[in-house]
Amino acid sequence: MAGVDGLVRARAEFEAGEWAEALDRWSRLDAGSLGAEDLADAAQSAYLLGRTEESAELYRRAHEERLDAGDVEGAVRCAFHISMNSALAGDLSAASGWASRGERLLGRLPPGSLEAGYLAFARMFLHLRAGRMQQALECAVTATETGRRFADAELAAMGLCSQGRLSIYSGDVPGGLAMLDESMVEATTAVRDLVSLGHVYCTAIEGCQEIAEIGRVAEWTELLHRWCGAHPQLVIFVGQCSLHRAQVLRARGAWPEALDELDAAIRRYERSGALVAVGQAAYERGDLLRLRGETDAASESFRMSAERGYDPQPGLAEMWLDQGSTAAAAGAVHRLLEETRGDVARSRVLPGAVRVLVGAGEVDSAVAAARELEALSESFGCEALELEAALASAEALRSSGDVLGCMPYLRKARQLATRLDLPFHAARARLAAARALRALGDEETARTELDAARAALGEIGARADLAGVGATPSPTLPRGLSDREVEVLRLVAAGRSNAEIAAELVLSERTVARHVSNIFVKLDVGSRTAAAAFAYENGLVGGSRGAVRPPGPG
């Protein structure tokens, strides 16, 4: 009776998302009392908790139980789960072995079964890891069509999402993005299985991040974050959620918060044994630390990235360039460009490669790389990549002596950075414009652009870029206000609306709203009038500090 009661309670805990408690209760029951369904639920619990080896063993036991009971469909489904989990953990021999075992069992089922669609999806991962892109795409199509034929929302969504990702790799970026959009609609409206839903979220977000489709990354990462928060015991997907949140925060200029998320991603990936994923998070951390001028910490993160099997380039080469190791930086970039295949992969390394080649004085190579990036950005149709291409083209042309030719690219970069709310890119565009204007003899406008770039880079904490322009330290400002916040506050005090401030400072209204909110918090005020009064009382408006007071009687 106690065993029956334990099973009932474990099942209830599993349904309630209390997977650790359910798994503990199942483990304390007599092994013979657990049927195949309980073993499969225990295996899923272990997987969601990041205990992948325990999950594989439980699925193996469920597989044997189902075979003994003549449940071939259930046995094949267990083989699918073990194959998938092994592939994601990098154990390709085990993944292939379990996929083959499942395929052998398909001979006992009618042709075109639902289980055949699931195994096609598992086989897709093996083709993908081996670089067999066409075979992988064919498997994804089979999985999608099978899922739709059987009205299986999980398989249909996973197959369509992977089909979209593979279409992007094959060069059809607009078509691939449309499939990712559809898969997310399917996932958020029809998918109930948590593992399937997590895979769709992460696959879609990663696919968009690889091609700099920042809008979808931000939108879907917020959905993933809320979903993870609704399941407090979840381990297996939370590392990827932290990584994607860090990528969005970095793009928005919130670098300290991005570093916190990257630290969390590394800890969470380590808990689930995802070593290659640790390498990627370490690389992102190193690249951000490089931009902040923290070279020792960046070097350590790049070292961790390499040890986990993730190439720390081109970020490491950019750091070498900043440190004066020009030959090493250029050599690493040439090797990287030689090795990197595929439009998506090249689009990710070309921006950094152009910066290194320009810095190394290899003008012809820089121009060629910038032209390739521009062509890729036009075919992809992703605005953030178009922004990277515009910056790269401007720098390459300026270095070649075509200063006038770089100006349209800089205008485009400024417009895109403002529209997409990417403050670091906007600052880099202003910095590049200052250099170009100085070369054209327009010293006064160049100085204005340079001052604005310094202020923005200082606010973000981009010390590596600041070092390159000879930034001078800002005077101490009251209440911890940044230079940019003082700019905004002065315009608030002048009675400007957020829209007017955005137009004058070439920012998005969302960025201005964030600055105004931060100002209110730092000044401990609740209105624009009170903020304006503070500005006048502290001499932040008109003349030196303390020299101006707000108008009024007396």
DODREN-558012 format. One record per residue (C-alpha): residue number from 0; x negated, y negated, z. Coordinates in steps of 0.5 Angstrom, whole numbers, plus 500, padded with zeros to 3 digits. Layout:
REM DODREN-558012
    n    X    Y    Z
  NUM    X    Y    Z
...
//
This chain:
REM DODREN-558012
    n    X    Y    Z
    0  500  500  500
    1  494  495  502
    2  491  497  495
    3  498  495  491
    4  498  489  496
    5  491  487  494
    6  493  488  486
    7  499  483  487
    8  495  478  490
    9  489  478  486
   10  494  478  480
   11  497  472  483
   12  491  468  484
   13  489  469  477
   14  495  466  474
   15  494  460  479
   16  487  459  476
   17  484  461  483
   18  479  466  479
   19  474  466  484
   20  479  469  490
   21  482  474  485
   22  475  476  482
   23  473  477  490
   24  479  481  491
   25  479  485  485
   26  472  487  487
   27  474  490  494
   28  479  494  491
   29  478  502  490
   30  475  502  483
   31  480  507  481
   32  486  503  483
   33  484  498  477
   34  488  499  470
   35  485  496  464
   36  489  490  464
   37  487  488  471
   38  479  489  469
   39  481  485  463
   40  483  479  467
   41  477  480  472
   42  473  480  466
   43  476  473  463
   44  475  471  471
   45  468  472  471
   46  467  469  464
   47  471  462  466
   48  466  462  472
   49  460  463  468
   50  458  470  471
   51  457  472  464
   52  454  479  465
   53  459  481  470
   54  464  479  465
   55  461  484  460
   56  461  490  465
   57  468  489  466
   58  470  488  459
   59  466  495  458
   60  470  498  463
   61  477  496  460
   62  474  498  453
   63  473  505  456
   64  480  505  460
   65  484  503  454
   66  480  508  449
   67  482  514  454
   68  489  511  454
   69  489  511  447
   70  490  503  446
   71  486  502  440
   72  488  495  439
   73  486  493  447
   74  480  497  446
   75  478  493  440
   76  480  487  443
   77  475  488  449
   78  469  490  444
   79  471  483  441
   80  470  479  447
   81  463  483  449
   82  461  481  442
   83  463  474  442
   84  460  473  449
   85  453  476  447
   86  453  472  441
   87  454  466  445
   88  449  468  450
   89  444  469  444
   90  444  477  445
   91  445  478  438
   92  443  485  438
   93  449  487  443
   94  453  482  439
   95  452  486  433
   96  453  493  436
   97  460  491  439
   98  462  488  433
   99  460  495  429
  100  464  499  435
  101  470  495  434
  102  470  495  426
  103  469  503  427
  104  475  503  431
  105  479  499  426
  106  479  506  422
  107  485  508  427
  108  489  502  425
  109  493  500  419
  110  490  495  414
  111  490  488  415
  112  491  488  423
  113  491  483  428
  114  485  486  431
  115  481  486  424
  116  482  478  424
  117  479  478  431
  118  473  482  429
  119  472  478  423
  120  471  472  427
  121  466  475  432
  122  462  477  425
  123  462  470  423
  124  458  468  429
  125  453  473  427
  126  453  471  420
  127  452  464  422
  128  446  465  427
  129  443  469  421
  130  444  463  416
  131  449  467  412
  132  453  461  411
  133  458  463  405
  134  459  470  409
  135  461  466  415
  136  466  462  412
  137  469  468  409
  138  470  471  416
  139  473  464  418
  140  478  464  413
  141  480  471  414
  142  481  470  421
  143  485  463  420
  144  489  467  415
  145  490  473  420
  146  492  469  426
  147  497  465  421
  148  500  472  419
  149  501  474  426
  150  503  468  429
  151  497  468  433
  152  496  461  435
  153  489  463  439
  154  486  466  433
  155  489  461  428
  156  486  455  432
  157  479  458  433
  158  479  460  425
  159  481  454  423
  160  476  450  427
  161  470  454  425
  162  473  454  418
  163  472  446  418
  164  466  446  422
  165  463  451  416
  166  466  446  411
  167  462  440  413
  168  456  444  413
  169  458  446  406
  170  458  439  404
  171  466  438  404
  172  466  433  410
  173  473  430  409
  174  476  437  408
  175  472  439  414
  176  474  434  419
  177  482  435  416
  178  481  442  418
  179  478  440  425
  180  484  435  426
  181  489  441  425
  182  486  446  429
  183  486  441  435
  184  493  440  434
  185  494  447  434
  186  490  448  440
  187  493  442  444
  188  500  444  442
  189  500  452  442
  190  494  455  445
  191  495  458  452
  192  489  462  453
  193  484  458  456
  194  477  461  453
  195  480  460  446
  196  482  453  448
  197  475  451  451
  198  472  454  444
  199  476  450  440
  200  475  444  444
  201  467  445  444
  202  467  447  437
  203  471  441  434
  204  467  436  438
  205  460  438  437
  206  462  439  429
  207  464  431  430
  208  458  429  434
  209  453  432  429
  210  455  428  423
  211  456  422  428
  212  464  421  428
  213  464  418  434
  214  471  416  434
  215  474  423  434
  216  468  425  439
  217  470  420  444
  218  478  422  444
  219  477  429  444
  220  472  429  450
  221  477  425  454
  222  482  431  452
  223  476  436  454
  224  475  432  461
  225  482  432  463
  226  483  439  461
  227  476  441  465
  228  479  437  471
  229  485  441  471
  230  481  447  472
  231  477  446  478
  232  474  453  478
  233  472  452  471
  234  464  453  470
  235  463  456  462
  236  465  449  459
  237  464  444  464
  238  456  443  462
  239  458  442  454
  240  464  437  457
  241  458  433  461
  242  454  433  455
  243  459  430  450
  244  461  425  456
  245  454  423  456
  246  453  422  448
  247  459  418  449
  248  457  414  455
  249  450  413  451
  250  454  410  445
  251  458  405  449
  252  451  403  452
  253  453  406  459
  254  446  409  460
  255  445  410  467
  256  452  414  467
  257  450  418  461
  258  444  420  465
  259  448  422  471
  260  452  426  466
  261  446  429  463
  262  443  432  469
  263  450  435  471
  264  450  438  464
  265  443  441  465
  266  445  444  472
  267  452  447  469
  268  448  450  463
  269  443  453  468
  270  449  456  472
  271  452  460  466
  272  445  462  463
  273  446  458  457
  274  438  456  456
  275  439  453  449
  276  444  449  451
  277  440  447  457
  278  434  445  452
  279  439  440  448
  280  441  437  454
  281  434  436  456
  282  432  433  449
  283  438  428  450
  284  436  426  457
  285  429  425  454
  286  431  421  448
  287  435  416  453
  288  429  416  458
  289  425  414  452
  290  429  408  450
  291  429  406  458
  292  422  406  458
  293  421  411  463
  294  416  415  459
  295  413  420  464
  296  420  422  466
  297  422  423  458
  298  416  427  457
  299  418  432  462
  300  425  432  459
  301  422  433  452
  302  417  439  455
  303  423  442  458
  304  427  442  451
  305  421  445  448
  306  421  451  453
  307  428  452  452
  308  427  453  445
  309  430  446  442
  310  425  442  438
  311  424  435  442
  312  424  431  435
  313  424  426  433
  314  425  423  439
  315  418  425  442
  316  415  423  435
  317  418  416  437
  318  415  416  444
  319  408  417  441
  320  409  412  436
  321  411  407  442
  322  405  409  445
  323  400  408  440
  324  399  415  437
  325  401  414  430
  326  398  419  427
  327  401  424  431
  328  408  421  430
  329  408  421  423
  330  405  428  423
  331  411  431  427
  332  416  427  422
  333  413  430  416
  334  413  437  419
  335  420  436  421
  336  423  433  414
  337  419  439  411
  338  423  444  415
  339  430  441  416
  340  435  444  411
  341  442  442  410
  342  445  435  410
  343  448  435  417
  344  442  437  420
  345  438  432  416
  346  443  426  417
  347  441  427  425
  348  433  427  424
  349  433  422  418
  350  434  415  423
  351  429  417  427
  352  424  419  422
  353  425  412  418
  354  423  409  424
  355  417  413  425
  356  415  412  418
  357  416  404  418
  358  412  404  424
  359  406  408  421
  360  406  404  415
  361  408  409  410
  362  413  405  406
  363  414  409  400
  364  416  415  405
  365  421  410  409
  366  424  408  403
  367  426  415  400
  368  428  417  407
  369  433  411  408
  370  436  412  401
  371  437  419  403
  372  440  417  409
  373  445  412  405
  374  447  417  400
  375  449  422  406
  376  453  417  410
  377  457  415  403
  378  458  422  402
  379  460  424  409
  380  465  417  410
  381  463  417  418
  382  462  410  420
  383  457  411  425
  384  452  414  420
  385  453  409  415
  386  451  404  421
  387  445  408  422
  388  444  408  414
  389  444  401  414
  390  439  400  420
  391  434  404  417
  392  435  401  410
  393  434  394  412
  394  428  396  416
  395  425  400  410
  396  426  394  405
  397  423  389  410
  398  417  393  411
  399  416  394  403
  400  417  386  403
  401  424  386  400
  402  426  381  406
  403  432  379  402
  404  434  386  400
  405  435  388  407
  406  440  382  409
  407  446  385  406
  408  445  392  410
  409  444  388  417
  410  450  384  416
  411  454  391  415
  412  450  394  421
  413  453  388  425
  414  460  389  423
  415  460  396  424
  416  457  396  431
  417  462  391  433
  418  468  395  430
  419  465  401  433
  420  463  398  440
  421  456  400  440
  422  452  395  443
  423  445  398  443
  424  446  399  435
  425  449  391  435
  426  442  389  439
  427  438  393  434
  428  441  389  428
  429  440  383  431
  430  433  384  433
  431  432  386  426
  432  435  380  423
  433  431  376  427
  434  425  379  424
  435  427  378  417
  436  429  371  418
  437  423  369  421
  438  419  372  415
  439  424  368  411
  440  422  362  414
  441  428  361  418
  442  425  360  425
  443  431  357  429
  444  436  362  427
  445  431  367  428
  446  430  365  435
  447  437  365  436
  448  438  372  434
  449  432  374  438
  450  435  371  444
  451  441  375  443
  452  438  381  442
  453  434  380  448
  454  440  379  452
  455  444  385  450
  456  438  390  450
  457  436  387  457
  458  443  389  459
  459  443  396  457
  460  436  397  460
  461  433  398  453
  462  426  397  456
  463  422  400  450
  464  425  396  445
  465  425  390  449
  466  417  391  450
  467  417  391  442
  468  419  384  442
  469  415  381  448
  470  421  380  453
  471  421  375  459
  472  424  377  465
  473  431  374  466
  474  431  369  472
  475  435  372  478
  476  442  371  477
  477  448  371  483
  478  452  377  485
  479  448  381  480
  480  451  378  474
  481  447  380  468
  482  445  375  462
  483  451  378  458
  484  456  377  463
  485  453  370  465
  486  455  369  457
  487  462  371  458
  488  463  368  464
  489  461  361  461
  490  466  362  456
  491  471  364  461
  492  470  358  464
  493  471  354  458
  494  478  357  457
  495  476  362  452
  496  481  368  451
  497  478  375  450
  498  479  375  443
  499  475  368  442
  500  469  370  446
  501  469  377  442
  502  468  373  436
  503  463  368  438
  504  459  373  441
  505  460  378  436
  506  463  383  440
  507  469  388  440
  508  475  385  445
  509  474  392  448
  510  467  390  450
  511  469  383  452
  512  474  386  457
  513  470  391  460
  514  465  385  462
  515  470  381  464
  516  473  386  469
  517  465  387  471
  518  465  380  473
  519  471  380  477
  520  469  386  481
  521  462  383  482
  522  465  376  484
  523  470  379  488
  524  475  375  485
  525  482  376  481
  526  483  371  476
  527  480  368  470
  528  481  361  474
  529  477  364  480
  530  471  366  476
  531  471  359  473
  532  470  356  479
  533  465  360  481
  534  461  359  475
  535  462  351  476
  536  460  352  483
  537  454  356  482
  538  451  351  476
  539  452  357  471
  540  456  352  466
  541  453  346  463
  542  446  344  466
  543  442  347  471
  544  444  351  477
  545  448  346  482
  546  448  340  477
  547  456  341  475
  548  462  342  479
  549  469  343  476
  550  473  337  474
  551  478  335  480
  552  480  329  484
  553  474  326  488
//
